[in-house]
Amino acid sequence: TGSSLVGAAVKAPRIRSKNLVSVIFCEATAIYGVILAIILLNKVASPKDKTYELSDNWDWATFYFAGYSVFFFGMQCGLH
């Protein structure tokens, strides 16, 4: 966390604030994700129409390639 980096910076001055900034952004993103999950959890409800059938104009290819593109670019971000 940020407090551990500040404590480490006292012992080793070569640790600069750029490490602290990245940790703060990561913590802010995590807090945002938790808040968003709580908000979305309260909005989940069972569907009124329980047919569980897709419409005739459902475009399988678009969602298939959209899913793989999200996976591919997520892997690229993780590997860099």
NORBELCOR-V600808 format. One record per run of one state. SS is the DSSP state (h for helix, s for strand, l for the rest). FROM is the first residue (numbers start at 1). TO is the last residue. Records with the same first field share a line. If there is no record, write none. Layout:
SS=FROM-TO, FROM-TO
//
This chain:
l=1-1, 12-16, 44-59, 80-80
h=2-11, 17-43, 60-79
//
